[in-house]
Amino acid sequence: MLSKAHPELNEAVVYLKSLSDDERVRWQAEVTERARRDAVAMKLYDMRIGREEGRAEAKHEAAVNMIKLGAENVFIAKATGMEIDKVEELRRSVIANEMK
């Protein structure tokens, strides 16, 4: 009724509805973009963790090989960046496994 008596009110209502639709679309776009960024961030994080695990495994394997070749603990620690106590512990483990 009011819209017939006041066409400018009808125009305002139509304009407000279009703004509301625009806000909804914008909100949906923001949510979609956040989800995409989160997915990319998680993938990059997983890749970084995988590389770190791979490096640690490579250091471990190198240390085991050096132990088997008779290298000294200090040399192994310097070559791999491992702590000397970890090298000593690894040496005990390698020796124990070889005795089995």
Secondary structure, DSSP 4 states (H G I P E B T S, - for coil): -HHHH-HHHHHHHHHHHHHHHHHHHHHHHHHHHHHHHHHHHHHHHHHHHHHHHHHHHHHHHHHHHHHHTT--HHHHHHHH---HHHHHHHHHHHHHHHH-
